[in-house]
């Protein structure tokens, strides 16, 4: 999926809407346990990195993302539903959980050996 052009502003678009939607969605994702949410806002578009393989673009009216080659979108007016869906998509996959557990286990063993 190609992001919207950085200066493309459809007639009647509220340039503050992308900023507001981006901030709100990022906070909702954090509240749902997504630890590393990164976002940026430009005059007419906002982008949120939800997970290494999940990025959301918004113009303030629509949220768009692509997961496993399948594009999806949601009206920004339905932000709660979008946050739930994105949190589920970004939730700990077995591979991510295993990597995290291995990393934490290594740190625990290292700490115990120094104690």
C-alpha positions as a Markdown table, in Angstrom:
| # | Residue | x | y | z |
|---|---|---|---|---|
| 1 | Unk | 0.0 | 0.0 | 0.0 |
| 2 | Unk | 1.3 | 3.4 | -0.9 |
| 3 | Unk | 0.9 | 6.2 | 1.7 |
| 4 | Unk | -1.1 | 9.2 | 0.7 |
| 5 | Unk | 1.0 | 12.0 | -0.8 |
| 6 | Unk | 2.4 | 14.3 | 1.9 |
| 7 | Unk | 0.8 | 17.4 | 0.4 |
| 8 | Unk | -2.4 | 15.9 | -1.0 |
| 9 | Unk | -5.3 | 17.5 | 0.8 |
| 10 | Unk | -8.7 | 16.5 | -0.5 |
| 11 | Unk | -11.2 | 19.4 | -0.7 |
| 12 | Unk | -12.7 | 20.0 | 2.7 |
| 13 | Unk | -10.2 | 17.9 | 4.7 |
| 14 | Unk | -9.6 | 19.2 | 8.2 |
| 15 | Unk | -5.8 | 19.2 | 8.5 |
| 16 | Unk | -6.0 | 18.8 | 12.3 |
| 17 | Unk | -8.1 | 15.7 | 12.0 |
| 18 | Unk | -5.1 | 13.5 | 11.1 |
| 19 | Unk | -3.2 | 14.7 | 14.1 |
| 20 | Unk | -6.1 | 14.1 | 16.5 |
| 21 | Unk | -6.9 | 10.6 | 15.1 |
| 22 | Unk | -3.2 | 9.7 | 15.2 |
| 23 | Unk | -2.8 | 10.8 | 18.9 |
| 24 | Unk | -6.0 | 9.1 | 20.0 |
| 25 | Unk | -5.3 | 5.8 | 18.3 |
| 26 | Unk | -1.8 | 5.6 | 19.6 |
| 27 | Unk | -3.0 | 6.1 | 23.1 |
| 28 | Unk | -5.8 | 3.5 | 22.7 |
| 29 | Unk | -3.2 | 1.0 | 21.5 |
| 30 | Unk | -0.9 | 1.7 | 24.5 |
| 31 | Unk | -3.9 | 1.1 | 26.8 |
| 32 | Unk | -4.4 | -2.2 | 25.1 |
| 33 | Unk | -0.9 | -3.3 | 25.9 |
| 34 | Unk | 0.9 | -2.5 | 22.7 |
| 35 | Unk | 4.2 | -1.5 | 24.2 |
| 36 | Unk | 6.1 | 0.2 | 21.3 |
| 37 | Unk | 3.8 | 2.5 | 19.4 |
| 38 | Unk | 5.5 | 5.1 | 17.3 |
| 39 | Unk | 3.7 | 7.9 | 15.4 |
| 40 | Unk | 4.3 | 10.9 | 13.2 |
| 41 | Unk | 1.9 | 13.6 | 12.0 |
| 42 | Unk | 2.2 | 15.7 | 8.9 |
| 43 | Unk | -0.2 | 18.4 | 7.8 |
| 44 | Unk | -2.7 | 16.1 | 6.1 |
| 45 | Unk | -1.6 | 12.5 | 7.1 |
| 46 | Unk | -0.7 | 10.6 | 10.3 |
| 47 | Unk | 1.2 | 7.3 | 10.5 |
| 48 | Unk | 1.4 | 4.9 | 13.4 |
| 49 | Unk | 3.8 | 2.0 | 13.6 |
| 50 | Unk | 1.9 | -0.6 | 15.6 |
| 51 | Unk | 4.2 | -3.5 | 15.1 |
| 52 | Unk | 7.2 | -4.3 | 12.9 |
| 53 | Unk | 4.9 | -5.6 | 10.2 |
| 54 | Unk | 1.8 | -3.3 | 10.9 |
| 55 | Unk | 1.7 | 0.4 | 10.0 |
| 56 | Unk | -1.5 | 2.5 | 9.9 |
| 57 | Unk | -2.0 | 5.6 | 7.8 |
| 58 | Unk | -4.8 | 8.1 | 8.4 |
| 59 | Unk | -6.0 | 11.3 | 6.7 |
| 60 | Unk | -8.3 | 11.9 | 9.7 |
| 61 | Unk | -11.3 | 10.3 | 8.1 |
| 62 | Unk | -10.1 | 6.8 | 7.3 |
| 63 | Unk | -7.5 | 4.4 | 8.8 |
| 64 | Unk | -5.7 | 2.2 | 6.3 |
| 65 | Unk | -3.2 | -0.7 | 6.8 |
| 66 | Unk | -1.9 | -3.7 | 5.1 |
| 67 | Unk | -1.4 | -7.0 | 6.9 |
| 68 | Unk | 0.1 | -10.1 | 5.2 |
| 69 | Unk | -0.6 | -8.6 | 1.8 |
| 70 | Unk | -4.2 | -7.9 | 2.6 |
| 71 | Unk | -5.3 | -4.2 | 2.7 |
| 72 | Unk | -7.9 | -3.1 | 5.2 |
| 73 | Unk | -9.4 | 0.1 | 6.4 |
| 74 | Unk | -11.8 | 1.5 | 9.0 |
| 75 | Unk | -13.6 | 4.8 | 9.4 |
| 76 | Unk | -11.8 | 7.0 | 11.9 |
| 77 | Unk | -15.2 | 7.7 | 13.5 |
| 78 | Unk | -15.0 | 4.0 | 14.7 |
| 79 | Unk | -11.7 | 4.4 | 16.5 |
| 80 | Unk | -12.5 | 2.1 | 19.4 |
| 81 | Unk | -13.2 | -0.8 | 17.0 |
| 82 | Unk | -10.1 | 0.0 | 15.0 |
| 83 | Unk | -8.0 | 0.0 | 18.1 |
| 84 | Unk | -9.3 | -3.4 | 19.2 |
| 85 | Unk | -8.7 | -4.9 | 15.7 |
| 86 | Unk | -5.2 | -3.5 | 15.4 |
| 87 | Unk | -4.3 | -4.6 | 19.0 |
| 88 | Unk | -5.4 | -8.1 | 18.1 |
| 89 | Unk | -3.4 | -8.1 | 14.9 |
| 90 | Unk | -0.3 | -6.8 | 16.7 |
| 91 | Unk | -0.8 | -8.9 | 19.7 |
| 92 | Unk | 2.0 | -11.3 | 20.8 |
| 93 | Unk | 2.4 | -13.9 | 18.1 |
| 94 | Unk | 3.9 | -17.2 | 19.2 |
| 95 | Unk | 7.2 | -16.2 | 17.5 |
| 96 | Unk | 7.4 | -12.8 | 19.2 |
| 97 | Unk | 6.5 | -14.3 | 22.5 |
| 98 | Unk | 9.1 | -17.0 | 22.2 |
| 99 | Unk | 11.8 | -14.4 | 21.3 |
| 100 | Unk | 10.8 | -12.3 | 24.3 |
| 101 | Unk | 10.8 | -15.3 | 26.6 |
| 102 | Unk | 14.2 | -16.3 | 25.4 |
| 103 | Unk | 15.6 | -12.8 | 25.8 |
| 104 | Unk | 14.1 | -12.5 | 29.3 |
| 105 | Unk | 15.3 | -16.0 | 30.2 |
| 106 | Unk | 18.9 | -15.1 | 29.1 |
| 107 | Unk | 18.7 | -11.9 | 31.2 |
| 108 | Unk | 17.4 | -13.8 | 34.2 |
| 109 | Unk | 20.3 | -16.4 | 34.0 |
| 110 | Unk | 22.9 | -13.6 | 33.6 |
| 111 | Unk | 21.5 | -11.8 | 36.6 |
| 112 | Unk | 21.5 | -15.0 | 38.7 |
| 113 | Unk | 25.1 | -15.9 | 37.7 |
| 114 | Unk | 26.3 | -12.4 | 38.9 |
| 115 | Unk | 24.4 | -12.6 | 42.2 |
